[in-house]
């Protein structure tokens, strides 16, 4: 039961992270956000990878792939 709840929380946070990466990327491309930070591409890719991992782990928890605790 607790794994399912944690999995759901991870999936929601992962989906939100992916949405924020999408939104930030489009804001940078459209010129709404002007930054000269050289680390911005690395930050976006790291956030995307973290979001995907959280989404996958969350869905695995919801599906019960971690066994019974």
Biopython code that builds the backbone (N, CA, C, O; Angstrom):
import numpy as np
from Bio.PDB.StructureBuilder import StructureBuilder

atoms = [
    (1, "UNK", "N", (0.818, -1.197, 0.000)),
    (1, "UNK", "CA", (0.000, 0.000, 0.000)),
    (1, "UNK", "C", (0.863, 1.264, 0.000)),
    (1, "UNK", "O", (0.618, 2.197, -0.765)),
    (2, "UNK", "N", (1.878, 1.278, 0.871)),
    (2, "UNK", "CA", (2.723, 2.465, 0.968)),
    (2, "UNK", "C", (3.542, 2.642, -0.312)),
    (2, "UNK", "O", (3.805, 3.770, -0.729)),
    (3, "UNK", "N", (3.948, 1.528, -0.938)),
    (3, "UNK", "CA", (4.711, 1.621, -2.183)),
    (3, "UNK", "C", (3.845, 2.205, -3.286)),
    (3, "UNK", "O", (4.336, 2.975, -4.112)),
    (4, "UNK", "N", (2.586, 1.860, -3.313)),
    (4, "UNK", "CA", (1.667, 2.397, -4.311)),
    (4, "UNK", "C", (1.486, 3.902, -4.131)),
    (4, "UNK", "O", (1.477, 4.648, -5.110)),
    (5, "UNK", "N", (1.344, 4.343, -2.899)),
    (5, "UNK", "CA", (1.174, 5.771, -2.634)),
    (5, "UNK", "C", (2.440, 6.538, -2.993)),
    (5, "UNK", "O", (2.376, 7.586, -3.635)),
    (6, "UNK", "N", (3.595, 6.012, -2.574)),
    (6, "UNK", "CA", (4.858, 6.662, -2.924)),
    (6, "UNK", "C", (5.078, 6.655, -4.435)),
    (6, "UNK", "O", (5.588, 7.624, -4.996)),
    (7, "UNK", "N", (4.697, 5.571, -5.084)),
    (7, "UNK", "CA", (4.813, 5.493, -6.537)),
    (7, "UNK", "C", (3.954, 6.544, -7.220)),
    (7, "UNK", "O", (4.378, 7.160, -8.197)),
    (8, "UNK", "N", (2.768, 6.745, -6.715)),
    (8, "UNK", "CA", (1.885, 7.764, -7.277)),
    (8, "UNK", "C", (2.477, 9.157, -7.096)),
    (8, "UNK", "O", (2.428, 9.983, -8.008)),
    (9, "UNK", "N", (3.036, 9.414, -5.915)),
    (9, "UNK", "CA", (3.669, 10.713, -5.659)),
    (9, "UNK", "C", (4.864, 10.911, -6.590)),
    (9, "UNK", "O", (5.023, 11.986, -7.169)),
    (10, "UNK", "N", (5.704, 9.884, -6.740)),
    (10, "UNK", "CA", (6.850, 9.989, -7.635)),
    (10, "UNK", "C", (6.406, 10.230, -9.075)),
    (10, "UNK", "O", (7.013, 11.037, -9.780)),
    (11, "UNK", "N", (5.365, 9.546, -9.517)),
    (11, "UNK", "CA", (4.883, 9.708, -10.888)),
    (11, "UNK", "C", (4.371, 11.131, -11.128)),
    (11, "UNK", "O", (4.633, 11.716, -12.179)),
    (12, "UNK", "N", (3.655, 11.679, -10.174)),
    (12, "UNK", "CA", (3.127, 13.040, -10.315)),
    (12, "UNK", "C", (4.263, 14.059, -10.339)),
    (12, "UNK", "O", (4.269, 14.969, -11.168)),
    (13, "UNK", "N", (5.221, 13.906, -9.432)),
    (13, "UNK", "CA", (6.360, 14.834, -9.396)),
    (13, "UNK", "C", (7.192, 14.700, -10.665)),
    (13, "UNK", "O", (7.651, 15.709, -11.201)),
    (14, "UNK", "N", (7.397, 13.483, -11.159)),
    (14, "UNK", "CA", (8.144, 13.273, -12.401)),
    (14, "UNK", "C", (7.451, 13.899, -13.595)),
    (14, "UNK", "O", (8.099, 14.517, -14.440)),
    (15, "UNK", "N", (6.132, 13.744, -13.671)),
    (15, "UNK", "CA", (5.377, 14.355, -14.770)),
    (15, "UNK", "C", (5.445, 15.880, -14.692)),
    (15, "UNK", "O", (5.565, 16.554, -15.715)),
    (16, "UNK", "N", (5.370, 16.416, -13.483)),
    (16, "UNK", "CA", (5.478, 17.865, -13.312)),
    (16, "UNK", "C", (6.863, 18.364, -13.725)),
    (16, "UNK", "O", (6.984, 19.422, -14.342)),
    (17, "UNK", "N", (7.888, 17.614, -13.391)),
    (17, "UNK", "CA", (9.264, 17.986, -13.756)),
    (17, "UNK", "C", (9.424, 18.016, -15.281)),
    (17, "UNK", "O", (10.033, 18.935, -15.829)),
    (18, "UNK", "N", (8.881, 17.019, -15.949)),
    (18, "UNK", "CA", (8.959, 16.978, -17.410)),
    (18, "UNK", "C", (8.186, 18.150, -18.012)),
    (18, "UNK", "O", (8.641, 18.752, -18.985)),
    (19, "UNK", "N", (7.032, 18.477, -17.451)),
    (19, "UNK", "CA", (6.263, 19.626, -17.927)),
    (19, "UNK", "C", (7.043, 20.927, -17.746)),
    (19, "UNK", "O", (7.039, 21.781, -18.633)),
    (20, "UNK", "N", (7.709, 21.081, -16.604)),
    (20, "UNK", "CA", (8.477, 22.305, -16.362)),
    (20, "UNK", "C", (9.666, 22.421, -17.315)),
    (20, "UNK", "O", (10.018, 23.523, -17.736)),
    (21, "UNK", "N", (10.280, 21.294, -17.654)),
    (21, "UNK", "CA", (11.364, 21.312, -18.647)),
    (21, "UNK", "C", (10.815, 21.769, -19.990)),
    (21, "UNK", "O", (11.426, 22.599, -20.664)),
    (22, "UNK", "N", (9.669, 21.234, -20.380)),
    (22, "UNK", "CA", (9.024, 21.615, -21.646)),
    (22, "UNK", "C", (8.704, 23.107, -21.656)),
    (22, "UNK", "O", (8.982, 23.808, -22.629)),
    (23, "UNK", "N", (8.117, 23.579, -20.560)),
    (23, "UNK", "CA", (7.725, 24.986, -20.470)),
    (23, "UNK", "C", (8.953, 25.908, -20.495)),
    (23, "UNK", "O", (8.948, 26.923, -21.192)),
    (24, "UNK", "N", (9.985, 25.565, -19.752)),
    (24, "UNK", "CA", (11.192, 26.392, -19.709)),
    (24, "UNK", "C", (11.891, 26.418, -21.057)),
    (24, "UNK", "O", (12.373, 27.467, -21.483)),
    (25, "UNK", "N", (11.953, 25.284, -21.729)),
    (25, "UNK", "CA", (12.578, 25.224, -23.052)),
    (25, "UNK", "C", (11.862, 26.134, -24.036)),
    (25, "UNK", "O", (12.510, 26.843, -24.806)),
    (26, "UNK", "N", (10.552, 26.125, -24.022)),
    (26, "UNK", "CA", (9.797, 26.983, -24.938)),
    (26, "UNK", "C", (9.925, 28.463, -24.569)),
    (26, "UNK", "O", (9.933, 29.320, -25.452)),
    (27, "UNK", "N", (10.025, 28.763, -23.291)),
    (27, "UNK", "CA", (10.215, 30.162, -22.889)),
    (27, "UNK", "C", (11.580, 30.671, -23.325)),
    (27, "UNK", "O", (11.702, 31.827, -23.729)),
    (28, "UNK", "N", (12.588, 29.847, -23.254)),
    (28, "UNK", "CA", (13.929, 30.258, -23.698)),
    (28, "UNK", "C", (13.951, 30.432, -25.206)),
    (28, "UNK", "O", (14.536, 31.393, -25.706)),
    (29, "UNK", "N", (13.323, 29.517, -25.943)),
    (29, "UNK", "CA", (13.306, 29.601, -27.404)),
    (29, "UNK", "C", (12.534, 30.822, -27.893)),
    (29, "UNK", "O", (12.904, 31.426, -28.900)),
    (30, "UNK", "N", (11.461, 31.192, -27.186)),
    (30, "UNK", "CA", (10.643, 32.324, -27.628)),
    (30, "UNK", "C", (11.220, 33.662, -27.194)),
    (30, "UNK", "O", (10.759, 34.707, -27.653)),
    (31, "UNK", "N", (12.221, 33.650, -26.318)),
    (31, "UNK", "CA", (12.842, 34.891, -25.882)),
    (31, "UNK", "C", (12.222, 35.490, -24.641)),
    (31, "UNK", "O", (12.609, 36.586, -24.234)),
    (32, "UNK", "N", (11.267, 34.804, -24.023)),
    (32, "UNK", "CA", (10.646, 35.308, -22.803)),
    (32, "UNK", "C", (11.639, 35.290, -21.643)),
    (32, "UNK", "O", (11.589, 36.142, -20.757)),
    (33, "UNK", "N", (12.531, 34.319, -21.659)),
    (33, "UNK", "CA", (13.560, 34.218, -20.628)),
    (33, "UNK", "C", (14.896, 34.466, -21.300)),
    (33, "UNK", "O", (15.301, 33.717, -22.188)),
    (34, "UNK", "N", (15.576, 35.512, -20.876)),
    (34, "UNK", "CA", (16.885, 35.823, -21.437)),
    (34, "UNK", "C", (17.934, 35.508, -20.387)),
    (34, "UNK", "O", (17.953, 36.096, -19.306)),
    (35, "UNK", "N", (18.796, 34.577, -20.724)),
    (35, "UNK", "CA", (19.837, 34.187, -19.783)),
    (35, "UNK", "C", (21.149, 34.005, -20.530)),
    (35, "UNK", "O", (21.172, 33.553, -21.674)),
    (36, "UNK", "N", (22.216, 34.355, -19.879)),
    (36, "UNK", "CA", (23.545, 34.133, -20.438)),
    (36, "UNK", "C", (24.266, 33.042, -19.653)),
    (36, "UNK", "O", (25.481, 32.878, -19.762)),
    (37, "UNK", "N", (23.505, 32.311, -18.870)),
    (37, "UNK", "CA", (24.068, 31.255, -18.056)),
    (37, "UNK", "C", (24.484, 30.088, -18.949)),
    (37, "UNK", "O", (23.659, 29.519, -19.664)),
    (38, "UNK", "N", (25.752, 29.740, -18.903)),
    (38, "UNK", "CA", (26.261, 28.658, -19.750)),
    (38, "UNK", "C", (25.821, 27.279, -19.253)),
    (38, "UNK", "O", (25.917, 26.296, -19.987)),
    (39, "UNK", "N", (25.350, 27.205, -18.031)),
    (39, "UNK", "CA", (24.945, 25.923, -17.465)),
    (39, "UNK", "C", (23.465, 25.605, -17.689)),
    (39, "UNK", "O", (23.001, 24.542, -17.275)),
    (40, "UNK", "N", (22.724, 26.490, -18.326)),
    (40, "UNK", "CA", (21.287, 26.271, -18.523)),
    (40, "UNK", "C", (20.989, 25.005, -19.333)),
    (40, "UNK", "O", (20.095, 24.256, -18.940)),
    (41, "UNK", "N", (21.687, 24.722, -20.443)),
    (41, "UNK", "CA", (21.396, 23.472, -21.167)),
    (41, "UNK", "C", (21.634, 22.228, -20.311)),
    (41, "UNK", "O", (20.866, 21.268, -20.372)),
    (42, "UNK", "N", (22.699, 22.252, -19.518)),
    (42, "UNK", "CA", (22.978, 21.110, -18.654)),
    (42, "UNK", "C", (21.894, 20.968, -17.576)),
    (42, "UNK", "O", (21.505, 19.854, -17.225)),
    (43, "UNK", "N", (21.419, 22.086, -17.064)),
    (43, "UNK", "CA", (20.362, 22.048, -16.052)),
    (43, "UNK", "C", (19.065, 21.502, -16.631)),
    (43, "UNK", "O", (18.361, 20.740, -15.969)),
    (44, "UNK", "N", (18.748, 21.885, -17.856)),
    (44, "UNK", "CA", (17.516, 21.402, -18.488)),
    (44, "UNK", "C", (17.608, 19.899, -18.744)),
    (44, "UNK", "O", (16.658, 19.169, -18.461)),
    (45, "UNK", "N", (18.734, 19.426, -19.272)),
    (45, "UNK", "CA", (18.880, 18.000, -19.543)),
    (45, "UNK", "C", (18.884, 17.182, -18.254)),
    (45, "UNK", "O", (18.309, 16.095, -18.208)),
    (46, "UNK", "N", (19.522, 17.692, -17.218)),
    (46, "UNK", "CA", (19.533, 16.985, -15.944)),
    (46, "UNK", "C", (18.122, 16.898, -15.370)),
    (46, "UNK", "O", (17.730, 15.859, -14.838)),
    (47, "UNK", "N", (17.371, 17.968, -15.473)),
    (47, "UNK", "CA", (15.988, 17.951, -14.990)),
    (47, "UNK", "C", (15.133, 16.984, -15.796)),
    (47, "UNK", "O", (14.268, 16.305, -15.243)),
    (48, "UNK", "N", (15.372, 16.921, -17.093)),
    (48, "UNK", "CA", (14.617, 15.993, -17.930)),
    (48, "UNK", "C", (14.908, 14.550, -17.540)),
    (48, "UNK", "O", (13.989, 13.740, -17.414)),
    (49, "UNK", "N", (16.182, 14.227, -17.349)),
    (49, "UNK", "CA", (16.552, 12.864, -16.951)),
    (49, "UNK", "C", (15.969, 12.528, -15.579)),
    (49, "UNK", "O", (15.455, 11.428, -15.376)),
    (50, "UNK", "N", (16.044, 13.467, -14.641)),
    (50, "UNK", "CA", (15.487, 13.238, -13.305)),
    (50, "UNK", "C", (13.971, 13.033, -13.384)),
    (50, "UNK", "O", (13.427, 12.165, -12.701)),
    (51, "UNK", "N", (13.296, 13.821, -14.208)),
    (51, "UNK", "CA", (11.849, 13.674, -14.366)),
    (51, "UNK", "C", (11.462, 12.336, -14.954)),
    (51, "UNK", "O", (10.501, 11.710, -14.508)),
    (52, "UNK", "N", (12.207, 11.893, -15.955)),
    (52, "UNK", "CA", (11.915, 10.599, -16.575)),
    (52, "UNK", "C", (12.148, 9.467, -15.580)),
    (52, "UNK", "O", (11.339, 8.545, -15.477)),
    (53, "UNK", "N", (13.265, 9.542, -14.843)),
    (53, "UNK", "CA", (13.538, 8.503, -13.846)),
    (53, "UNK", "C", (12.464, 8.466, -12.766)),
    (53, "UNK", "O", (12.019, 7.387, -12.373)),
    (54, "UNK", "N", (12.046, 9.624, -12.286)),
    (54, "UNK", "CA", (11.011, 9.657, -11.254)),
    (54, "UNK", "C", (9.687, 9.116, -11.790)),
    (54, "UNK", "O", (8.968, 8.414, -11.078)),
    (55, "UNK", "N", (9.365, 9.439, -13.033)),
    (55, "UNK", "CA", (8.130, 8.942, -13.629)),
    (55, "UNK", "C", (8.171, 7.424, -13.776)),
    (55, "UNK", "O", (7.196, 6.744, -13.459)),
    (56, "UNK", "N", (9.276, 6.899, -14.248)),
    (56, "UNK", "CA", (9.397, 5.452, -14.430)),
    (56, "UNK", "C", (9.360, 4.724, -13.083)),
    (56, "UNK", "O", (8.673, 3.712, -12.944)),
    (57, "UNK", "N", (10.099, 5.236, -12.092)),
    (57, "UNK", "CA", (10.091, 4.615, -10.768)),
    (57, "UNK", "C", (8.693, 4.689, -10.151)),
    (57, "UNK", "O", (8.231, 3.737, -9.522)),
    (58, "UNK", "N", (8.030, 5.824, -10.336)),
    (58, "UNK", "CA", (6.678, 5.966, -9.808)),
    (58, "UNK", "C", (5.691, 5.012, -10.440)),
    (58, "UNK", "O", (4.876, 4.403, -9.746)),
    (59, "UNK", "N", (5.759, 4.877, -11.751)),
    (59, "UNK", "CA", (4.853, 3.953, -12.428)),
    (59, "UNK", "C", (5.157, 2.506, -12.060)),
    (59, "UNK", "O", (4.246, 1.683, -11.968)),
    (60, "UNK", "N", (6.443, 2.191, -11.847)),
    (60, "UNK", "CA", (6.794, 0.841, -11.416)),
    (60, "UNK", "C", (6.255, 0.573, -10.011)),
    (60, "UNK", "O", (5.821, -0.539, -9.711)),
    (61, "UNK", "N", (6.283, 1.589, -9.159)),
    (61, "UNK", "CA", (5.731, 1.421, -7.816)),
    (61, "UNK", "C", (4.228, 1.224, -7.837)),
    (61, "UNK", "O", (3.694, 0.409, -7.084)),
    (62, "UNK", "N", (3.548, 1.961, -8.690)),
    (62, "UNK", "CA", (2.095, 1.822, -8.814)),
    (62, "UNK", "C", (1.732, 0.450, -9.372)),
    (62, "UNK", "O", (0.741, -0.155, -8.963)),
    (63, "UNK", "N", (2.549, -0.035, -10.317)),
    (63, "UNK", "CA", (2.268, -1.329, -10.930)),
    (63, "UNK", "C", (2.646, -2.497, -10.015)),
    (63, "UNK", "O", (2.295, -3.643, -10.295)),
    (64, "UNK", "N", (3.353, -2.212, -8.933)),
    (64, "UNK", "CA", (3.717, -3.263, -7.996)),
    (64, "UNK", "C", (4.948, -4.053, -8.394)),
    (64, "UNK", "O", (5.076, -5.218, -8.018)),
    (65, "UNK", "N", (5.852, -3.453, -9.140)),
    (65, "UNK", "CA", (7.042, -4.164, -9.605)),
    (65, "UNK", "C", (8.146, -4.242, -8.557)),
    (65, "UNK", "O", (9.159, -4.901, -8.792)),
    (66, "UNK", "N", (7.983, -3.594, -7.417)),
    (66, "UNK", "CA", (8.995, -3.638, -6.371)),
    (66, "UNK", "C", (8.712, -4.727, -5.341)),
    (66, "UNK", "O", (9.416, -4.839, -4.337)),
    (67, "UNK", "N", (7.718, -5.498, -5.584)),
    (67, "UNK", "CA", (7.388, -6.564, -4.638)),
    (67, "UNK", "C", (6.458, -6.053, -3.560)),
    (67, "UNK", "O", (5.899, -4.959, -3.646)),
    (68, "UNK", "N", (6.315, -6.867, -2.560)),
    (68, "UNK", "CA", (5.389, -6.529, -1.484)),
    (68, "UNK", "C", (6.163, -6.154, -0.240)),
    (68, "UNK", "O", (6.998, -6.926, 0.231)),
    (69, "UNK", "N", (5.893, -4.979, 0.297)),
    (69, "UNK", "CA", (6.582, -4.493, 1.500)),
    (69, "UNK", "C", (5.597, -4.339, 2.624)),
    (69, "UNK", "O", (5.975, -3.940, 3.726)),
]
sb = StructureBuilder()
sb.init_structure("model")
sb.init_model(0)
sb.init_chain("A")
sb.init_seg("    ")
for serial, (resi, resn, name, xyz) in enumerate(atoms, 1):
    if name == "N":
        sb.init_residue(resn, " ", resi, " ")
    sb.init_atom(name, np.array(xyz, "f"), 0.0, 1.0, " ", f" {name:<3s}", serial, name[0])
structure = sb.get_structure()
